[in-house]
Amino acid sequence: MCEGLRRLIDTWMPYPAHIMDTYYNCVMYNDAAALVLGMRPDITQNCLVDFFVDPLYRSRSNSWERNARTVVAQFRAACAARPDDEGFRAVLAEASARSPEFVALWAERDIEDQGQVRKELVHPLVGPLVVESTVMKVPARPDLMIVLHAPLDEENTAAKLEWLASPEGRRDAMHPVAG
């Protein structure tokens, strides 16, 4: 993996950032993505599947229902570009097997290009957070997408994210509160 991309998402701290491949597999994430979004090694590491089945992410997302349709429609657009791709078929099979909600949304056949998505989250240590995620293609690596989460001017999100990334915030995160 390109060290330049690692530096980019680490420089995005204290804001969450991650990189995923064509099939939405997370290939790397920064510390803020772990603290805020709950990205961690013991989940599937597929952003589509985890969106639907990770109880930690779902418990933190106040905008989950509103964003679920968009997530599925954007994945459908990616699949439509390569309809015979076995990698997409494998992700679809896993998501379908693990989430009836995914199956229902997939059946709606919506298509939407990647773009910006508003996410309303609740973190157990700092409360409400509002970010906008932006997906960007990597020209030098067309198989990768960078997802940057920028704080919006609501709920004092930027200051809360800065605190979570601080030594004090990291210390408190070592003793997590349920949720």
Buried (B, 14 or more C-beta within 10 A) or exposed (E): EEEEBEEBBEEBBBBBBBBBBBBBBBBBBBBBBBBBBBBEEEBBBBBBBBBBBBEBBBBBBBBBEEBBEBBBBBBBBBBEEEEEBEBBEEBBEBBBEBBEBBBEBBEEEBEBEBEEBBBBBBBBBBEBBBBBBBBEEBEEBEEBBBBBBBBBEEBBBBEBBBBBBEEEBEEBBEEEEEE
